[in-house]
Amino acid sequence: MKKVSLFLLFFVPAAFLAAQNLDREAFLDAEVRFLAGNYTLALESYDDFIRNWPNSSYAADARYRRGVTLYRLGRPGEAYSALSAVESRYRSTKYLPYVPFWKGVIEYDRGDYGPALARFTGLTENPPDQDTFLQSLLYQGKAATALEEYETALAAFESFFEKLRDLDLPLETDPSALIFVFDIYTRLDMPKRLTALWEQLDTAQLDAFTREQLALKASDGYIAQGNNTRALQILESAENSPRREIAVAALQRMLDLEQHRNNEAAVSAIIIRAENVLRSDPEALSDFWLQVGASAFHEGRYDLARSYFLRVTALAGGGAINPDVPIYLAEIAYREGDLPGAYQILADNQELIQGDKTLFLLRKGWYALGLEQWDRAAADLGDAHSLAAAGGRKDLADLALAYSAYALYRNDDAAAALAVLGPAGNGAPQLLSAELYKRNNRAVESLEAYTAVIERDRQSAEAHLGRMGLLFERNQYRRVLDGASEMEQFIDVSALPGEDIFAFYYMRGVSAAVTGDYRNGIMYLDEALETAESGGLAASWAEYIRAWSLYRSSRFTEAAQALSAFAAEYPAHEEASTAAYLAAWSYSNLGDYRTAAAMANRSAVIAQGQLPSQNQAESAARAFYLEGTLRPFFGDYQGALNALDKAAAVQSPASSRSMTSYTVRAAFEKGSVYYQAGQINEADRAYEALIRNFPEHALAEEAAYRRGEIMYGAGRYNDAAVRFETYRDQYPAGSFMDGALYFGGLSRKALGSGDQAILLWERLASGYPGSQYRFPGLLALARAYWDKQSWEAAFNTYTTILAEFGDRARSVGADAEAETLRYIMTGLPEQAARLHVSMNRAGGVSTPAGRSAALELARYYVTESSQRESGLSLADEVITLRGEAPGAAAEAYLLRGDYYMALDGWEQAAGSYLNAASAAADAPAGERSTEGRDIRTDLAPEALYKAAQARLRLGRRDSAAEITATLRQLYPSSPWTGRAQRLLEGN
């Protein structure tokens, strides 16, 4: 085993080297065939090589060469795929930098100019070798020219020529580059650079075709610079060209040049030379006259052009002619305003046309469209489309297709037009497709067609407006607004025709208004109305929706004026009645009820004039009803009743639930009007009649409730109680049951039936927890319990009110009532209980209000209660604040003295009275107001009198006399002084 292994170890390298030599020879064999230009055999050799040696070091190179070979064999698609594979999978090849060049060439050949330009631009910045650099510059210029990027193209070609000079190569090395550059100089209006390049050329080194093509361009460059002599030299050398198109073009330029110089002799000489040169070739002479005529046509010299075209027809002698001749003659007639003549020229020459008739039939169909001969137009345009499609003329085919579809569309056959047009093409056909799809209610396809046009041409106002119109018709208002914003990014709307400006702002304004953006809606509609003359019928709609937007945005002053003006200006408009109706509401919101009622009447009259429409009948009833509700605001009750009668009397052309509704509503409102007029009985009868005539209507229930309500409002409590009871019996689950219970209870309470009222309010409290009457109902129930001295029930009700209604309950004193009830339930009389609550809520004796309540409560205890000690305790609390409130302390001392007098405690009484007098004397004037009331001015005299009285009771007449003397000295005019004196005398 070891010997075999050693043998293999030394043998394998030799075999490997032999294999390496074989694959190299096979690759070189394929290379020889490739370099020799034998591409068919080269492809076979490369395929064999790749199949037999897929892992060879030459495999990647072979795949590259195979890709180039496929291109050389005219198989660009396969070549592109093969080169892409090299670029992505076989990157070890030394030819990898050349792959972008060949891919660019293939892209250029198949018309993918953008990617090709990018590749060649990259190669010029980083070329693999000199030759590839030159070729890349050449292709860069060609691709940029195809993309109409002429500045880029010119820079590439000029770099190409500069590189040729650096390499000492002639500029004539690549004639195609010269043709491209001369064409670009012409396009960019660079005659000096064009002629300078021409002077640098050795034209003898160029092939005849290239030389003559460049000569024509050079002559144009000299003519543009005013060097006519040099131009004529070049043209005279070209007029004898064996190529007819060159000779004709040279003679045409010479003729144009002399005509512009007004050199009649030279013009005649050139014509004679042209006839001599082209005499043997009538067809060439015809082409000459055709070219000359075409040049005159494009310069606007129609008479001269016509003369040349007529020479062509004369030369034909009634035989076959070039289709361009009658086309030009017809176009001249069309531009001179003779459309029928233009069509007739083509019709007369149709049988003489030689060659392609596509453009001829297209123009003939176009003139037929102008004459509105739709059938003829469709026939000619259909034939033009067939010829263009057969000849590969897609541009003419699309145009013919669009015109043909348009003819059918104008012939009121939109379906046939859409069938002819087929899938949307490019340009105008696609726009027409969008319109036809829309007319055939195929909104999705229409939207796609419009969007495709916009994506291709952002500045197509027709496409933008068409798409907006489609979305507008489909009520896609937010998408209309998006489309309007997009259109504004690319198009100056103000530069459009008036009707387009109106359409743009009208759709935008209506869409904004409908979606609730009233401010912008008004602004856009104002823009639309600036071109109102272009808006037609839509202008009136713009005014209406603008006025409606003012109303919806609560700008009632402006809305009232705009809506009134609209109704006056467009009385026959289908929204005239609605406008007047909204004007009525606007005036109503402004408080001008008289004008509002007049506008409501106006709305009704307009609607009646547009009957028998169901909608207008309802509008009339609605407007009369509104009028009836407005007139009571300025006291016109009879006018209101008349309007309501008219609302009920409007006849609908068919049965209508809404019409019945207005009849019932008018009957109901009559009850309200009678009530406002103070005619209670008439109001009651109106409601009763409604209940009788429409017992199943929802308003019947409300009318039954209202009967009780108006009686309660009039103070007729017995009638109110009966009607509320009737309502409760007839509608046990009615919507107004809570109100009937509440007001029914108030009515019974007013009649003195408190127990019946309680029963009703208890039902309200237990059965209607969410009622608006729960709060006042619970308060009424609590007070009713209080009146019955059902203290606990009253207390529970107040605590329920506080728990449910919080601050609202406290704002009406429910918390104070509950606290009062707590004292009452402990046995205190109500008066004492209320005084306790007042004192507590005022903060006790620490506040002036608290001290006032405490003194009043103390007086109650001392003078009216058996609990005199409670009064003494309260008085003592006030006395402790003598330094802060001496006035209140004086009152407390006085009460303290009264307490002891009642118990025959003469000494204590006398002392308290003397302290009361002393404290009263100490009270400043300012303190009197802080107590909530003035201290009695006679408090001190009273206290001194009572002190003297107490001393007499003690048998201390001398002391009593001293007090009386003091009283007489300090308060000589007080009644208490006289009483004290009489007291002493009597004693």
ZIRAQUI-V302053 format. One record per pair of residues at least 12 apart in sequence whose C-alpha atoms are under 8 Angstrom apart, sorted by the first residue. I is the first residue (numbers start at 1). J is the second residue. If there is no record, write none. Layout:
BEGIN
I&J ; I&J
END
This chain:
BEGIN
20&56 ; 23&49 ; 23&53 ; 23&56 ; 23&58 ; 24&58 ; 26&45 ; 26&49 ; 27&45 ; 27&46 ; 27&49 ; 27&58 ; 27&62 ; 29&45 ; 30&42 ; 30&43 ; 30&45 ; 30&46 ; 34&65 ; 34&69 ; 39&69 ; 39&72 ; 39&73 ; 40&73 ; 42&66 ; 42&69 ; 43&66 ; 43&69 ; 43&70 ; 46&62 ; 46&63 ; 46&65 ; 46&66 ; 47&66 ; 49&62 ; 50&62 ; 50&63 ; 58&93 ; 60&86 ; 60&90 ; 60&91 ; 60&92 ; 60&93 ; 61&93 ; 61&94 ; 61&95 ; 63&82 ; 63&83 ; 63&86 ; 63&90 ; 64&82 ; 64&83 ; 64&86 ; 64&93 ; 64&95 ; 64&96 ; 64&99 ; 66&79 ; 66&82 ; 67&79 ; 67&80 ; 67&81 ; 67&82 ; 67&83 ; 68&83 ; 68&102 ; 71&106 ; 76&106 ; 80&103 ; 80&106 ; 83&99 ; 83&102 ; 83&103 ; 86&99 ; 87&99 ; 97&128 ; 98&128 ; 98&132 ; 100&119 ; 100&120 ; 100&123 ; 101&119 ; 101&120 ; 101&123 ; 101&132 ; 101&136 ; 103&116 ; 104&116 ; 104&117 ; 104&119 ; 104&120 ; 105&139 ; 108&143 ; 113&143 ; 113&144 ; 113&146 ; 113&147 ; 114&143 ; 114&147 ; 116&140 ; 116&143 ; 117&139 ; 117&140 ; 117&143 ; 117&144 ; 120&136 ; 120&137 ; 120&139 ; 120&140 ; 121&136 ; 121&137 ; 121&140 ; 123&136 ; 124&136 ; 124&137 ; 134&160 ; 134&163 ; 137&156 ; 137&157 ; 137&159 ; 137&160 ; 138&156 ; 138&157 ; 138&160 ; 138&177 ; 140&153 ; 140&156 ; 141&153 ; 141&154 ; 141&155 ; 141&156 ; 141&157 ; 142&180 ; 145&180 ; 145&184 ; 150&184 ; 150&188 ; 154&181 ; 154&184 ; 157&177 ; 157&181 ; 171&201 ; 172&201 ; 172&202 ; 172&205 ; 172&206 ; 175&206 ; 175&210 ; 178&214 ; 179&210 ; 179&213 ; 179&214 ; 182&194 ; 182&214 ; 182&217 ; 182&218 ; 183&217 ; 186&217 ; 186&221 ; 190&221 ; 191&220 ; 191&221 ; 191&222 ; 191&224 ; 191&225 ; 192&221 ; 192&222 ; 192&225 ; 194&218 ; 194&221 ; 195&218 ; 195&221 ; 195&222 ; 198&214 ; 198&218 ; 212&238 ; 212&246 ; 213&246 ; 215&234 ; 215&235 ; 215&238 ; 216&234 ; 216&235 ; 216&238 ; 216&249 ; 216&250 ; 218&231 ; 218&234 ; 219&231 ; 219&232 ; 219&234 ; 219&235 ; 223&257 ; 228&257 ; 232&254 ; 235&250 ; 235&251 ; 235&253 ; 235&254 ; 236&250 ; 238&250 ; 239&251 ; 240&277 ; 244&284 ; 245&284 ; 248&284 ; 248&285 ; 248&287 ; 248&288 ; 248&291 ; 249&288 ; 249&291 ; 251&270 ; 251&274 ; 251&288 ; 252&288 ; 252&291 ; 252&292 ; 254&270 ; 255&267 ; 255&270 ; 255&271 ; 255&292 ; 256&292 ; 256&295 ; 274&288 ; 282&315 ; 286&311 ; 286&312 ; 286&315 ; 289&308 ; 289&309 ; 289&311 ; 289&312 ; 290&308 ; 290&309 ; 290&312 ; 290&324 ; 290&325 ; 292&305 ; 292&308 ; 293&305 ; 293&306 ; 293&307 ; 293&308 ; 293&309 ; 294&328 ; 297&328 ; 297&332 ; 302&332 ; 306&329 ; 306&332 ; 309&325 ; 309&328 ; 309&329 ; 312&325 ; 313&325 ; 318&352 ; 319&352 ; 320&352 ; 320&353 ; 320&354 ; 321&352 ; 321&353 ; 321&354 ; 322&353 ; 322&354 ; 322&355 ; 323&353 ; 323&354 ; 323&355 ; 323&356 ; 323&357 ; 323&360 ; 324&360 ; 326&345 ; 326&346 ; 326&349 ; 327&346 ; 327&360 ; 327&363 ; 329&342 ; 329&345 ; 330&342 ; 330&343 ; 330&345 ; 330&346 ; 339&367 ; 339&370 ; 339&371 ; 340&367 ; 340&371 ; 342&367 ; 343&364 ; 343&367 ; 343&368 ; 346&360 ; 346&364 ; 347&364 ; 357&384 ; 357&387 ; 358&383 ; 358&384 ; 358&385 ; 358&387 ; 358&388 ; 358&396 ; 359&384 ; 359&396 ; 361&380 ; 361&381 ; 361&383 ; 361&384 ; 362&380 ; 362&381 ; 362&384 ; 362&400 ; 364&377 ; 364&380 ; 365&377 ; 365&378 ; 365&379 ; 365&380 ; 365&381 ; 365&403 ; 366&381 ; 366&403 ; 369&407 ; 374&407 ; 374&408 ; 374&410 ; 374&411 ; 375&407 ; 375&408 ; 375&411 ; 377&404 ; 377&407 ; 378&403 ; 378&404 ; 378&405 ; 378&407 ; 378&408 ; 379&404 ; 381&400 ; 381&401 ; 381&403 ; 381&404 ; 382&400 ; 382&401 ; 382&404 ; 384&397 ; 384&400 ; 385&397 ; 385&398 ; 385&400 ; 385&401 ; 398&425 ; 398&426 ; 398&429 ; 399&428 ; 399&429 ; 401&420 ; 401&421 ; 401&429 ; 402&421 ; 402&428 ; 402&429 ; 402&432 ; 404&417 ; 404&420 ; 405&417 ; 405&418 ; 405&420 ; 405&421 ; 405&432 ; 406&432 ; 409&436 ; 414&436 ; 414&439 ; 414&440 ; 415&436 ; 415&440 ; 417&436 ; 418&433 ; 418&436 ; 418&437 ; 421&433 ; 424&449 ; 426&453 ; 427&453 ; 430&449 ; 430&450 ; 430&453 ; 431&449 ; 431&450 ; 431&453 ; 431&463 ; 433&446 ; 433&449 ; 434&446 ; 434&447 ; 434&448 ; 434&449 ; 434&450 ; 435&466 ; 438&470 ; 443&470 ; 446&470 ; 447&467 ; 447&470 ; 450&463 ; 450&464 ; 450&466 ; 450&467 ; 451&463 ; 451&467 ; 458&487 ; 458&490 ; 459&487 ; 459&490 ; 459&491 ; 461&487 ; 461&491 ; 464&483 ; 464&484 ; 464&487 ; 465&500 ; 465&503 ; 465&504 ; 467&483 ; 468&480 ; 468&483 ; 468&484 ; 468&507 ; 469&507 ; 472&507 ; 472&511 ; 477&511 ; 477&512 ; 477&514 ; 477&515 ; 478&511 ; 478&512 ; 478&515 ; 480&507 ; 480&508 ; 480&511 ; 481&508 ; 481&511 ; 481&512 ; 484&504 ; 484&508 ; 498&531 ; 498&534 ; 499&531 ; 499&534 ; 499&535 ; 501&528 ; 501&531 ; 502&527 ; 502&528 ; 502&529 ; 502&531 ; 502&532 ; 502&534 ; 502&535 ; 503&528 ; 503&535 ; 504&528 ; 505&524 ; 505&525 ; 505&527 ; 505&528 ; 506&524 ; 506&525 ; 506&528 ; 506&542 ; 508&521 ; 508&524 ; 508&525 ; 509&521 ; 509&522 ; 509&523 ; 509&524 ; 509&525 ; 510&525 ; 510&542 ; 510&545 ; 513&545 ; 513&549 ; 518&549 ; 518&550 ; 518&552 ; 518&553 ; 519&549 ; 519&553 ; 521&546 ; 521&549 ; 522&546 ; 522&549 ; 522&550 ; 525&542 ; 525&543 ; 525&546 ; 526&546 ; 528&542 ; 529&542 ; 529&543 ; 540&570 ; 543&566 ; 544&563 ; 544&566 ; 544&575 ; 544&579 ; 547&559 ; 547&562 ; 547&563 ; 548&563 ; 548&579 ; 548&582 ; 551&582 ; 551&586 ; 556&586 ; 556&587 ; 556&589 ; 556&590 ; 557&586 ; 557&587 ; 557&590 ; 559&583 ; 559&586 ; 560&582 ; 560&583 ; 560&584 ; 560&586 ; 560&587 ; 561&583 ; 563&579 ; 563&580 ; 563&582 ; 563&583 ; 564&579 ; 564&580 ; 564&583 ; 564&599 ; 566&579 ; 567&579 ; 567&580 ; 571&606 ; 572&606 ; 572&610 ; 576&603 ; 576&606 ; 577&602 ; 577&603 ; 577&604 ; 577&606 ; 577&607 ; 577&619 ; 578&603 ; 578&619 ; 579&603 ; 580&599 ; 580&600 ; 580&602 ; 580&603 ; 581&599 ; 581&600 ; 581&602 ; 581&603 ; 581&623 ; 583&596 ; 583&599 ; 583&600 ; 584&596 ; 584&597 ; 584&598 ; 584&599 ; 584&600 ; 588&630 ; 593&630 ; 593&631 ; 593&633 ; 593&634 ; 594&630 ; 594&631 ; 594&634 ; 596&627 ; 596&630 ; 597&626 ; 597&627 ; 597&628 ; 597&630 ; 597&631 ; 598&627 ; 600&623 ; 600&624 ; 600&626 ; 600&627 ; 601&623 ; 601&624 ; 601&627 ; 603&619 ; 603&620 ; 603&623 ; 604&619 ; 604&620 ; 604&621 ; 604&622 ; 604&623 ; 604&624 ; 605&620 ; 606&620 ; 607&619 ; 607&620 ; 608&620 ; 612&652 ; 612&653 ; 613&653 ; 614&652 ; 614&653 ; 614&654 ; 617&650 ; 617&651 ; 617&652 ; 617&653 ; 617&659 ; 618&652 ; 618&658 ; 618&659 ; 620&647 ; 620&650 ; 621&646 ; 621&647 ; 621&648 ; 621&650 ; 621&659 ; 621&662 ; 622&647 ; 622&662 ; 623&647 ; 624&643 ; 624&644 ; 624&646 ; 624&647 ; 625&643 ; 625&644 ; 625&647 ; 625&662 ; 625&665 ; 625&666 ; 627&640 ; 627&643 ; 627&644 ; 628&640 ; 628&641 ; 628&642 ; 628&643 ; 628&644 ; 628&669 ; 629&669 ; 629&673 ; 632&673 ; 632&676 ; 635&677 ; 637&673 ; 637&674 ; 637&677 ; 640&673 ; 641&670 ; 641&673 ; 644&666 ; 644&667 ; 644&669 ; 644&670 ; 645&666 ; 645&667 ; 647&662 ; 647&663 ; 647&666 ; 648&662 ; 648&663 ; 648&664 ; 648&666 ; 648&667 ; 649&663 ; 664&690 ; 664&694 ; 664&697 ; 664&699 ; 665&699 ; 667&686 ; 667&687 ; 667&690 ; 668&686 ; 668&687 ; 668&690 ; 668&699 ; 668&703 ; 670&683 ; 670&686 ; 671&683 ; 671&684 ; 671&685 ; 671&686 ; 671&687 ; 675&710 ; 680&710 ; 680&711 ; 680&714 ; 683&707 ; 684&707 ; 684&710 ; 687&700 ; 687&703 ; 687&704 ; 687&706 ; 687&707 ; 688&703 ; 688&704 ; 688&707 ; 690&703 ; 691&703 ; 691&704 ; 701&727 ; 701&731 ; 701&734 ; 702&736 ; 704&723 ; 704&724 ; 704&726 ; 704&727 ; 705&723 ; 705&724 ; 705&727 ; 705&736 ; 705&740 ; 707&720 ; 707&723 ; 707&724 ; 708&720 ; 708&721 ; 708&722 ; 708&723 ; 708&724 ; 708&740 ; 709&743 ; 712&743 ; 712&747 ; 717&747 ; 717&748 ; 717&750 ; 717&751 ; 718&747 ; 718&748 ; 718&751 ; 720&744 ; 720&747 ; 721&744 ; 721&745 ; 721&747 ; 721&748 ; 724&740 ; 724&741 ; 724&743 ; 724&744 ; 725&740 ; 725&744 ; 727&740 ; 728&740 ; 738&764 ; 738&768 ; 738&771 ; 738&773 ; 739&773 ; 741&760 ; 741&761 ; 741&763 ; 741&764 ; 742&760 ; 742&761 ; 742&764 ; 742&773 ; 742&777 ; 744&757 ; 744&760 ; 745&757 ; 745&758 ; 745&760 ; 745&761 ; 754&784 ; 757&784 ; 758&781 ; 758&784 ; 758&785 ; 761&777 ; 761&778 ; 761&780 ; 761&781 ; 762&781 ; 764&777 ; 765&777 ; 765&778 ; 775&801 ; 775&805 ; 778&797 ; 778&798 ; 778&801 ; 779&797 ; 779&798 ; 779&801 ; 781&794 ; 781&797 ; 782&794 ; 782&795 ; 782&797 ; 782&798 ; 791&821 ; 791&824 ; 791&825 ; 792&821 ; 792&825 ; 794&821 ; 795&818 ; 795&821 ; 795&822 ; 798&814 ; 798&815 ; 798&817 ; 798&818 ; 799&815 ; 799&818 ; 801&814 ; 802&814 ; 802&815 ; 816&837 ; 819&837 ; 820&833 ; 820&834 ; 820&836 ; 820&837 ; 821&833 ; 823&836 ; 832&857 ; 832&860 ; 835&853 ; 835&854 ; 835&856 ; 835&857 ; 836&853 ; 836&854 ; 836&857 ; 838&850 ; 838&853 ; 839&851 ; 839&852 ; 839&853 ; 839&854 ; 845&877 ; 845&878 ; 848&930 ; 848&931 ; 848&932 ; 849&931 ; 849&932 ; 851&878 ; 851&888 ; 851&931 ; 852&888 ; 852&931 ; 852&932 ; 854&874 ; 854&875 ; 854&878 ; 855&874 ; 855&875 ; 855&878 ; 855&888 ; 855&891 ; 855&892 ; 857&871 ; 857&874 ; 858&870 ; 858&871 ; 858&872 ; 858&874 ; 858&875 ; 858&895 ; 859&871 ; 859&895 ; 862&895 ; 862&898 ; 862&899 ; 868&899 ; 872&895 ; 872&896 ; 872&899 ; 875&889 ; 875&892 ; 875&893 ; 875&895 ; 875&896 ; 876&892 ; 876&896 ; 878&892 ; 879&892 ; 879&893 ; 882&919 ; 885&923 ; 885&927 ; 886&919 ; 886&920 ; 886&922 ; 886&923 ; 887&919 ; 887&920 ; 887&922 ; 887&923 ; 887&927 ; 887&928 ; 887&935 ; 888&931 ; 888&935 ; 889&916 ; 889&919 ; 889&920 ; 890&915 ; 890&916 ; 890&917 ; 890&918 ; 890&919 ; 890&920 ; 890&939 ; 891&916 ; 891&939 ; 892&916 ; 893&912 ; 893&913 ; 893&915 ; 893&916 ; 894&912 ; 894&913 ; 894&916 ; 894&943 ; 896&909 ; 896&912 ; 896&913 ; 897&909 ; 897&910 ; 897&911 ; 897&912 ; 897&913 ; 901&950 ; 906&950 ; 906&951 ; 906&953 ; 906&954 ; 907&950 ; 907&951 ; 907&954 ; 909&947 ; 909&950 ; 910&946 ; 910&947 ; 910&948 ; 910&950 ; 910&951 ; 911&947 ; 913&943 ; 913&944 ; 913&946 ; 913&947 ; 914&943 ; 914&944 ; 914&947 ; 916&939 ; 916&940 ; 916&943 ; 917&939 ; 917&940 ; 917&941 ; 917&943 ; 917&944 ; 918&940 ; 920&939 ; 920&940 ; 921&940 ; 938&974 ; 941&967 ; 941&971 ; 941&974 ; 941&976 ; 941&977 ; 942&976 ; 944&963 ; 944&964 ; 944&967 ; 945&963 ; 945&964 ; 945&967 ; 945&976 ; 945&977 ; 945&979 ; 945&980 ; 947&960 ; 947&963 ; 948&960 ; 948&961 ; 948&963 ; 948&964 ; 948&980 ; 949&980 ; 949&983 ; 952&987 ; 957&984 ; 960&984 ; 961&984 ; 964&977 ; 964&980 ; 964&981
END
